[in-house]
Amino acid sequence: MRQLTLLLLALLLTACGGGSKVVKEFEDPAYDGQMTKILLLLPNLFPQSNQYTREKIVEELESRGMAVAVRSDFFGASERLTREKLIAAIADSDVDGVLLVDLEGAMREDRGRASFADARGTYADFEDEIGYILSVGGNIAPVYRETQTDVFLRVRLFPESTKKLAWEQFLQFSNPGSVYDLVDKAAPVIAGKVAASGIVARN
């Protein structure tokens, strides 16, 4: 479990440049409806800052005229997303659709030099190791080399009327250095893409 947590931390840390792009897009040609209020769910997305992430995405969606509901207690830490869970989420909320945002993966790169975080630990671990090397002397090279250069998010819309996937986009973001910076960068892009899809009504 600790290794999984460290891997997630590694994904969220280590500085890179800016920018984002759509990697892949799907739209169901059979769906011609429009959702009037969506439930935002973030299954296992940035658990350390889930509330901040939710608030930023809601803020961006509402600023574009979309009505949003939220649930912070629907997904447990290790719950698997299922069709049944989606149907239950809609039935238990005053909405006619669900917006799901989750983590699809990351692109890694071996930079050949020490980085602030990798699958072995956090920045504090990095400092501890460097401190040990300096105290004992020698030329022991730190092994903190692998960094995450890009993060991929998956954004999906499920309408209550069909309970099938109506729209999906995979978005790629260069890793800005912290989860909060990443959320600040990603939230307006996500909201903008959802608005542009035309599937969610705007006031």
N, C-alpha and C positions, 0 to 999 in steps of 0.2 A: 504494500500500500504506500509505503514511504517513497519507493522508487517512482510510483505513478505520480505522486505529488511533486516530486523533484522534476520529473519530466515536464509537468505542466508549468512549473515555475520557469524551467529552462525555455519553454516556448514563449513565455510572457516577457522575458528579460533580454538584454543585449541590444545595443543600439544599431539601427540601420537607417536608411533614408526614408523619404516620404512617397506617397503615391498609392493608387489602388486601381484595380481593373476587374472587369467581369471576365471570369474564366469560362463559365458555361451557363447557358440559360435554357429553361424549358417553360413552355406555356401550353396548357391543354386547349386545343382548338375547339373542343366540344363545350367548354365552359364559356358562357356569354353573360353570366350574372355579375352582380356587384355586391360586395360585402359592405354593410353599413357600420358595423362595429366589430373590431377584432380583439381577440385575446392574445396578448403577447406572452409567449413561453420561451424560456431560455434553458432548456435541459442541459445540465452539466456545463454551462458556459461560464467560465471565469468564476468559479465558486467563491474565491477570496473577495471578489468585488461584485457579486451578483446584484446587490441592490443598486449600486452606482450605475452598473451597465443598464439595468432595467429603467432607471430614471432617465438616463440620457437618451435612450432609444424612444421612450414614451414622449419625452420633450420634443424630440425632432419630428416624430409622427404627428403629434398634436399641432405643432407649428405649421404643418402642411395641411391642416384641416381634417385629419383622420381621427375618428373616435376609437379610443383604446381602453381596454380593461386589462388588469394584471392579476396574476396569481403567483405568490412567492412560495407557496407551500405545496404545489401540485406534484413536483418531481423530487423524490428523495435523492440523496447523494449518488446512489449507484443504480437508480431505476432505469430500466431500458424503455425507450420510447416505443410504443405500440399503437396500432390503429385503435384498439379499444381505449387506450388512455386518451387519445385525441377526441374520440366520440364522447367520452365521459367529461372531458374538459369543457366541451361546447355545451353539453346538456346541463352542466352544473354552473354555467355562467350566462349572463344576459348578453350573448354575442351571437353573431351568425358566421363567424369564421375564426381561424387561428393563424397567427403569425409565429412561426418557429424560427429561431436563430440559434445555430449551434456551431461548434468547432469542427471543421472537417479535417484539418491537419496542418502541417508546417513543412517548409522547405529548409533543409539543413545545409550547412557549409562548413568544412574544416578550414579554418583560417590559418592554421599553422602557428598560432600564437595564443597566449592566454586570453580568455574572455571572462566576463563577469559572472556567467552562469552556464552550466551545462547539465547533463543528466546526472552528474555526481553531486550537485549541491547548489547553494545560493551564494550570493556575494559575500556573506559572512564566512561561509566555508572557504571561499577563495582567499579572503584576508587571513584566515587562520593558517592556511597552508603556506602562503607567502611568508607570514610571520615566522613559521617554523623553519622554513628554508633559510631565512635570513639569520635566525638565531644559531643554527647549527653550522652554517656555512656550506660550502660545496656548490656544485653546479647541477643540482637536481631540478630538472625542468618541470614546471607545473603542467598537469595534464588537462587543464581546462581549455580546450581548444574548439570544441564543436559549438557553433552558434546557430540560432534560428534566424534566417534572413527574411522569411516571408510567412504570413499567417493566412490560412484559407477559412473563410466563414461560409456556411450554407444558410440561405434564407428561403423559407417556404411558406406558401399560403394554402390553407385548406378551408374551403367553404362548407358551411353547415348543410347546404342543400344537396351536395353530392358526396361529401365526406371523402373526397379524393383529392390528390395533389392537383392544384390548379396552376401553380406558378412556382418556379424555383430558380435561384441564381446562386452560383458559387463566386464569391468575391475574394480577390487576393489583395492583401495589404502588406507593404513592407513593414517590418517590425520596428516600431518607433522607440523602443527602449523600456516601456512599462505597460502594464495592462491598462492603466488609466489613460495614458496617451493613446493607446490603441483604440480604446472605447471612444475617446473624443474624436478620433479620426474616422472610425467606422460608423458611428451612430448617424451622422448626417448622410453618409453614402447609402446606408441601408434604407433610411426613411425616403430618400430621394428615389431610389430604385423601386420601392413599393408604390410610391405615389405615381411614378411614371408608368407602372404596369396598368393602371386604370382599373384594377380589380377591386380596390378599396375606395368607397365613396369619400369625397372630400367636401367639407362644408364651405 
